[in-house]
Amino acid sequence: MKRMNDVQDDIVRTLEHAAAQAIAHRRAAANPVQPRKGSYREILASLDGPAPELSTDPLAVIDELISRSEPGLQPVTGPRFFGWVIGASHPVGVAADWLTAAWGQNAANHVAAPAAAAVEAIAARWLLDLMHLPAEASVGFVTGATAANFVCLAAARSEMLRRSGWDAENNGLFGAPPINVVLGLDAHTTVFSALQFLGLGRARVIRVATDDAGRMIPTSFTSAIASCSGPTIAIAQAGQINTGAFDPIRELAAIAHAHGAWLHVDGAFGLWVRASATRAALADGAEAADSWAVDGHKWLQVPYDCGYAIVRDPIAHRRAMAIAASYLPPAIDGERDPSQFVPELSRRARGFATWAMIRHLGRAGISEMIEEHCDLAAQMAARLAAEPGAHVLNDVTLNQVLVRFGTSAVDCDADRLTEATIARIQSNGECFVGGARWRDRWVMRLSLISAPMNRTQIDRAADAICAAWRSVIGTSATAGET
């Protein structure tokens, strides 16, 4: 049995060693991106083995975890990662997240974790203020946008059924009035996941026609809503995942509310523009909705495991989520109870990192970052559009850029050429890009949302993308000649 001093020494050595290794990793991330050295199966084989029978020295465990995991880590914290809409886990957020893990607080209630409850209450108020959402709204700190959509739509389901005389919390859905769900053809997949989890179904939704950018067409939305009888939930989008386009939320909200429907906004990354001094109009009217799903690990740059489920009606929110048990301490009168707005009772204290990032950046810093990223996306689009054979497909008003490669955007061979260019870029390692299918065409999708980006990095990435494309057509031409 180890003496207490030895145990304390182990704690200090282990934490200091892990911190030093983490700092080294983040320093390396500022250098050119390198291709991953290990595949999933290679990493699995490296880490796998029978369940350990005996204890292992703490430093040896950390070193083994690092050495065997690093070959399979994506360069998501670097300045030239554009693969998905992923923030870079800002160092201030990471530091607060380290403290969160070290403090080990269960953010369930005021007694179990007074500081966690207090910081969530403050961060919730700041979030509503930054995004110009109703001050009376409630905020649940969840894992991300998928869980946020789930929580918000659970509140919507509960309230719509209550208005129809049905108590979903006590009686379930058996025998309940059917709920209509109306959304756009280009709604994000996490919305469908939430509908699946809630028993509302992925396939029984009413889909509304969209324009070339993925925005719902108001006349089609009006027809869809008018065809509904009984409780209805409508779902709008702030920031289409491929094009960055916004539904006309103000107009949709007026139509939905005129028909007694609940309007939810899936705003995982796009809703953050409401914190921008120059681009807030893109999400005009979002304050008129009934609920909003937002991610923290996107434009706020907090580490993963942080999203926000925001509901205008706190009573509906609590009705859908509150957990009660005799052993749980009662809520403090008049104060926000953290466990009443999320589906977990035991959970990480997500408010600390959110509070730290807002405190660090401030309103001005968040606004400037969003505007800079949107400007950089426009810069990237202009660079690529000037390259022969590269075709920018979307109106770049946010941070998303869609590119297709070929003699024209409708070239029958463009799918193959685009995929080959993406593969070449990823293998070269100068930057990381991803692919997606948009309007039945394969495209390269660039998501510019990493905090460390700057104009020099964008030029460097654009050079790498153009070089990869030229390499592909050079290879294709050679193959054709032979």
C-alpha positions in Angstrom: 0.0 0.0 0.0 1.4 3.4 -1.0 1.9 6.1 1.6 -0.2 9.2 1.3 2.9 11.3 0.2 3.7 8.8 -2.5 0.1 9.0 -3.8 0.2 12.8 -3.8 3.5 12.6 -5.7 1.9 10.3 -8.3 -0.9 12.7 -8.8 1.4 15.7 -9.3 3.7 13.8 -11.7 0.9 12.3 -13.7 -1.0 15.6 -14.2 2.2 17.6 -14.9 3.3 15.0 -17.4 0.0 14.9 -19.2 -0.2 18.7 -19.3 3.3 18.9 -20.8 2.5 16.4 -23.5 -0.8 18.2 -24.3 1.0 21.5 -24.6 3.6 19.9 -27.0 0.8 18.5 -29.1 -0.9 21.9 -29.4 2.4 23.6 -30.3 2.9 21.0 -33.1 -0.6 21.7 -34.4 0.5 25.2 -35.5 3.0 23.6 -38.0 1.9 22.2 -41.4 -0.7 19.5 -41.2 0.7 16.0 -41.7 -1.2 13.1 -42.9 -2.4 10.7 -40.2 0.1 7.8 -39.8 -2.3 5.2 -38.5 -5.6 3.9 -39.7 -8.4 2.9 -37.4 -7.5 -0.8 -37.6 -3.8 0.0 -37.0 -4.6 2.1 -33.9 -7.0 -0.6 -32.7 -4.4 -3.3 -33.0 -1.8 -1.1 -31.2 -4.0 -0.4 -28.2 -5.8 -3.7 -28.0 -5.1 -6.6 -25.7 -6.7 -8.6 -22.9 -8.1 -6.6 -19.9 -5.1 -5.8 -17.6 -4.8 -7.9 -14.5 -2.2 -5.8 -12.6 -1.8 -2.1 -12.1 0.6 -0.1 -14.3 2.7 3.0 -13.4 0.7 6.2 -14.1 3.3 7.8 -16.3 3.8 4.7 -18.3 0.0 4.5 -18.9 -0.1 8.2 -20.1 3.0 7.6 -22.4 1.5 4.5 -23.9 -1.8 6.2 -24.5 0.0 9.1 -26.2 2.4 7.1 -28.3 -0.2 4.7 -29.6 -3.0 7.2 -30.1 -1.2 10.1 -31.7 -0.8 8.4 -35.1 -4.5 8.4 -35.4 -5.3 11.9 -34.2 -6.9 14.3 -36.7 -5.3 17.8 -36.9 -8.5 19.5 -35.9 -6.9 22.2 -33.7 -4.6 23.5 -36.5 -5.1 26.5 -38.7 -5.7 24.6 -42.0 -8.3 22.0 -41.0 -11.5 22.5 -43.1 -12.9 19.0 -43.1 -16.0 19.6 -40.9 -17.6 22.4 -39.0 -15.4 21.9 -36.0 -13.9 24.6 -33.8 -10.3 24.4 -32.7 -10.7 23.9 -28.9 -9.3 27.3 -27.9 -6.5 27.1 -25.3 -8.6 29.1 -22.8 -11.5 26.6 -23.2 -9.1 23.7 -22.9 -7.6 25.1 -19.7 -11.1 25.5 -18.2 -12.0 22.0 -19.4 -8.9 20.6 -17.7 -10.0 22.3 -14.4 -13.5 20.9 -15.0 -12.1 17.4 -15.2 -9.8 17.9 -12.2 -12.5 19.4 -10.1 -14.7 16.4 -10.9 -18.0 18.2 -10.2 -21.4 16.6 -11.0 -23.4 19.6 -12.4 -26.7 18.1 -11.3 -27.9 20.7 -8.7 -27.0 23.5 -6.4 -26.0 21.3 -3.5 -23.9 18.8 -5.4 -22.0 21.5 -7.2 -22.8 25.1 -6.2 -20.1 26.6 -8.4 -21.1 24.6 -11.5 -24.7 25.6 -11.0 -23.8 29.2 -10.6 -21.5 29.4 -13.6 -24.1 27.7 -15.8 -26.7 30.3 -14.8 -24.4 33.1 -15.7 -23.2 31.5 -18.9 -26.8 30.9 -19.9 -27.7 34.5 -19.5 -24.6 35.6 -21.4 -25.4 33.2 -24.3 -29.0 34.6 -24.6 -27.6 38.2 -24.6 -24.9 37.5 -27.2 -27.3 35.8 -29.6 -30.1 38.3 -28.9 -32.6 35.6 -27.9 -35.4 36.1 -25.4 -34.1 36.8 -21.9 -36.8 34.6 -20.4 -35.6 31.5 -22.3 -34.1 28.5 -20.5 -30.8 27.0 -21.5 -29.8 23.3 -21.1 -26.1 22.5 -21.3 -25.9 19.3 -23.4 -23.3 17.4 -25.3 -23.8 19.1 -28.7 -26.3 20.1 -31.4 -27.7 16.6 -31.7 -28.6 16.5 -28.1 -29.8 20.1 -28.2 -32.2 19.3 -31.1 -33.4 16.3 -29.1 -34.1 18.4 -25.9 -35.7 21.3 -27.8 -38.0 18.9 -29.8 -38.8 17.0 -26.7 -40.1 20.3 -25.2 -42.0 21.0 -28.4 -43.6 17.6 -28.4 -44.6 18.0 -24.8 -46.1 21.4 -25.3 -47.9 20.6 -28.5 -49.5 17.6 -27.0 -50.4 19.5 -23.8 -52.3 22.0 -25.9 -54.2 19.1 -27.4 -55.1 17.8 -24.0 -52.5 15.0 -23.7 -50.0 14.5 -21.0 -47.0 12.9 -22.8 -44.8 12.7 -19.7 -47.2 10.5 -17.8 -49.1 8.8 -20.5 -46.5 8.4 -23.2 -47.3 8.4 -26.9 -49.7 5.5 -27.1 -53.1 7.0 -28.0 -51.7 10.5 -28.3 -52.8 12.8 -31.1 -50.3 12.4 -34.0 -47.8 15.2 -34.3 -47.1 16.8 -37.7 -43.4 17.6 -38.4 -42.6 20.1 -41.2 -39.0 20.8 -42.3 -37.0 21.5 -45.4 -35.6 19.0 -47.9 -32.1 20.0 -46.8 -32.5 19.7 -43.1 -29.5 18.4 -41.2 -29.3 14.7 -40.3 -29.1 15.4 -36.5 -32.7 16.7 -36.7 -33.8 13.4 -38.1 -31.9 11.6 -35.4 -33.7 13.6 -32.7 -37.1 12.8 -34.4 -36.2 9.2 -34.4 -35.2 9.2 -30.7 -38.5 11.0 -29.8 -40.7 8.5 -31.5 -41.8 11.1 -34.1 -40.1 9.2 -36.9 -37.6 10.0 -39.6 -39.8 9.2 -42.6 -43.2 10.5 -41.7 -42.2 14.2 -41.8 -43.6 16.7 -44.3 -40.7 17.9 -46.5 -40.8 21.4 -47.9 -39.2 22.4 -51.2 -35.9 24.4 -51.0 -34.1 26.7 -53.3 -30.6 26.1 -54.8 -28.9 27.1 -51.6 -31.1 24.8 -49.4 -33.4 27.5 -48.0 -37.1 26.6 -47.5 -39.4 28.3 -49.9 -42.0 30.3 -47.9 -44.9 29.5 -50.3 -44.2 25.8 -50.1 -43.9 26.1 -46.3 -47.2 27.8 -46.1 -48.9 25.0 -48.1 -47.3 22.4 -46.0 -48.4 24.0 -42.7 -51.9 24.6 -44.0 -52.2 20.9 -44.8 -51.6 20.0 -41.2 -54.3 19.1 -38.8 -53.6 18.9 -35.1 -50.3 19.5 -33.2 -47.5 20.7 -35.5 -43.8 21.3 -35.1 -41.9 23.2 -37.8 -38.1 23.1 -38.0 -36.1 25.8 -39.6 -32.3 26.0 -40.3 -29.8 28.7 -39.5 -26.8 27.7 -41.5 -27.2 24.9 -44.0 -24.4 22.5 -43.5 -23.1 22.6 -47.1 -23.9 26.1 -48.3 -24.2 28.0 -45.1 -27.6 29.4 -46.2 -30.3 30.5 -43.8 -34.0 29.8 -44.0 -36.1 33.0 -44.0 -36.8 32.5 -40.3 -38.8 35.6 -39.6 -41.3 34.8 -42.4 -41.5 31.1 -41.4 -42.1 32.0 -37.8 -45.1 34.2 -38.7 -46.5 31.5 -40.9 -46.0 28.7 -38.3 -47.4 30.7 -35.4 -50.5 31.8 -37.4 -51.3 28.1 -37.7 -50.5 27.4 -34.0 -47.3 25.5 -34.7 -44.1 25.4 -32.7 -41.0 26.7 -34.6 -37.6 25.2 -33.7 -34.4 26.5 -35.2 -31.5 24.1 -35.8 -28.6 26.6 -35.6 -25.7 24.5 -34.6 -23.1 26.9 -36.1 -25.1 29.4 -38.1 -27.0 30.9 -35.1 -23.7 32.4 -33.8 -23.9 35.1 -36.5 -26.4 36.8 -34.3 -23.3 37.7 -32.2 -21.7 39.3 -35.2 -21.8 43.1 -35.6 -22.0 42.8 -39.4 -23.7 39.5 -40.3 -26.5 39.2 -37.7 -29.1 39.9 -40.5 -28.4 36.5 -42.0 -30.3 35.0 -39.1 -33.0 37.8 -39.0 -36.1 36.8 -37.1 -34.6 33.9 -35.2 -35.7 35.5 -32.0 -39.3 34.8 -33.0 -38.8 31.0 -32.8 -39.8 28.9 -29.9 -36.5 26.9 -29.5 -33.0 26.9 -30.7 -30.2 24.3 -30.9 -26.6 25.6 -30.8 -23.1 24.1 -30.5 -20.4 25.4 -28.3 -17.6 23.5 -29.9 -18.1 25.3 -33.2 -17.8 29.1 -33.2 -17.4 29.5 -29.5 -14.3 27.2 -29.8 -14.9 25.4 -26.5 -13.7 21.7 -26.3 -16.1 18.9 -27.3 -19.0 17.9 -25.2 -20.8 21.2 -25.1 -24.0 22.4 -26.8 -27.0 24.5 -25.8 -30.7 23.6 -25.9 -32.6 26.9 -25.6 -36.3 27.0 -25.2 -38.5 30.2 -25.0 -40.9 28.6 -22.5 -39.0 27.3 -19.5 -42.1 25.5 -18.2 -42.3 23.4 -21.3 -38.6 22.8 -21.1 -38.7 21.6 -17.5 -41.8 19.5 -18.1 -40.0 17.5 -20.8 -36.7 17.1 -19.0 -37.0 17.4 -15.2 -35.8 14.5 -13.1 -37.2 14.0 -9.5 -36.2 11.7 -6.7 -36.5 11.8 -2.9 -32.7 11.8 -2.4 -32.2 14.8 -4.7 -32.0 18.2 -2.9 -34.8 20.6 -3.9 -34.1 23.5 -6.2 -33.5 26.9 -4.6 -36.6 29.0 -5.0 -36.3 31.4 -7.9 -33.0 29.9 -9.1 -32.2 27.9 -12.2 -31.9 24.2 -11.4 -29.3 22.6 -13.8 -30.9 19.2 -13.9 -34.3 20.4 -15.0 -33.2 21.2 -18.6 -31.1 18.2 -19.8 -31.7 14.4 -20.0 -28.7 13.6 -17.8 -28.6 13.6 -14.0 -24.9 12.9 -13.7 -23.0 15.0 -16.2 -19.9 17.1 -16.8 -19.9 20.7 -15.6 -20.0 22.2 -19.1 -20.6 25.7 -18.0 -17.0 26.3 -16.9 -15.5 26.2 -20.4 -18.4 28.2 -21.8 -18.0 30.9 -19.1 -14.3 31.0 -19.7 -14.5 31.4 -23.4 -17.1 34.2 -23.3 -15.2 35.9 -20.5 -12.0 35.7 -22.6 -13.3 36.8 -26.0 -16.1 39.1 -24.9 -18.8 40.3 -27.3 -16.3 42.1 -29.5 -13.9 39.1 -29.8 -16.6 36.7 -30.7 -18.0 39.1 -33.3 -14.6 39.7 -34.8 -13.8 36.0 -35.0 -17.0 35.2 -36.8 -16.6 38.1 -39.3 -12.9 37.2 -39.9 -13.9 33.6 -40.7 -16.6 34.6 -43.1 -14.1 37.0 -44.8 -11.6 34.2 -45.0 -14.2 31.9 -46.6 -14.8 34.6 -49.3 -11.0 34.9 -49.8 -10.7 31.1 -50.2 -13.7 31.0 -52.6 -12.2 33.8 -54.7 -8.8 32.1 -54.9 -10.3 28.8 -56.0 -12.8 30.3 -58.4 -9.8 31.8 -60.3 -8.3 28.4 -60.8 -9.2 26.9 -64.2 -11.4 23.8 -63.7 -12.4 24.7 -60.1 -16.0 25.7 -59.6 -17.4 27.3 -56.5 -21.0 26.3 -56.3 -22.4 28.4 -53.4 -22.8 32.0 -52.6 -20.3 32.4 -49.9 -21.9 34.5 -47.3 -20.9 32.5 -44.2 -18.0 30.1 -43.6 -18.9 27.2 -46.0 -17.4 26.8 -49.5 -18.4 24.2 -52.0 -16.1 23.4 -54.8 -16.3 20.9 -57.7 -13.5 20.1 -60.1 -13.8 19.4 -63.9 -14.2 21.1 -67.2 -17.5 22.4 -65.9 -19.6 22.0 -62.8 -21.8 19.5 -64.6 -18.9 17.6 -66.2 -19.9 13.9 -66.2 -16.4 13.1 -64.9 -16.4 15.7 -62.2 -17.4 13.3 -59.4 -14.3 11.2 -60.0 -12.0 14.3 -60.4 -13.4 15.9 -57.3 -12.9 12.8 -55.2 -9.4 12.3 -56.5 -8.5 15.9 -55.7 -9.8 15.5 -52.1 -7.8 12.3 -51.7 -4.7 14.1 -53.1 -5.1 17.0 -50.7 -5.5 14.7 -47.7 -2.5 12.6 -48.6 -0.3 15.7 -49.1 -1.1 16.9 -45.6 -0.7 20.6 -46.1 -4.4 21.1 -45.2 -7.4 18.9 -44.5 -10.6 19.0 -46.6 -13.7 16.8 -46.8 -16.2 15.7 -49.3 -20.0 15.7 -49.5 -22.8 15.0 -51.9 -24.8 18.1 -52.8 -27.6 18.1 -55.3 -26.5 14.6 -56.4 -23.0 15.8 -57.2 -19.8 15.1 -55.3 -18.2 18.3 -54.0 -15.3 19.3 -51.8 -16.6 21.1 -48.8 -14.5 23.6 -46.8 -15.7 24.6 -43.4 -13.7 27.6 -42.1 -14.3 27.9 -38.4 -10.9 27.2 -36.7 -9.8 30.0 -34.4 -6.1 30.0 -35.4 -6.9 30.7 -39.1 -5.5 33.8 -40.8 -5.1 35.1 -44.4 -1.6 33.6 -44.7 -2.9 30.2 -43.8 -5.8 30.5 -46.3 -3.4 31.4 -49.1 -1.2 28.5 -48.2 -4.2 26.1 -48.1 -5.5 27.5 -51.4 -2.1 26.9 -53.0 -2.1 23.3 -51.8 -5.7 22.7 -53.1 -4.8 24.2 -56.5 -1.6 22.1 -56.7 -3.5 18.9 -55.9 -6.1 19.7 -58.6 -3.3 20.3 -61.2 -1.6 17.1 -60.1 -4.9 15.2 -60.6 -5.6 16.5 -64.1 -1.9 16.0 -65.0 -2.2 12.4 -63.9 -5.6 12.0 -65.7 -4.1 13.5 -68.9 -1.1 11.2 -68.8 -3.4 8.2 -68.2 -5.6 9.3 -71.1 -2.6 9.5 -73.4 -1.4 6.1 -72.6 
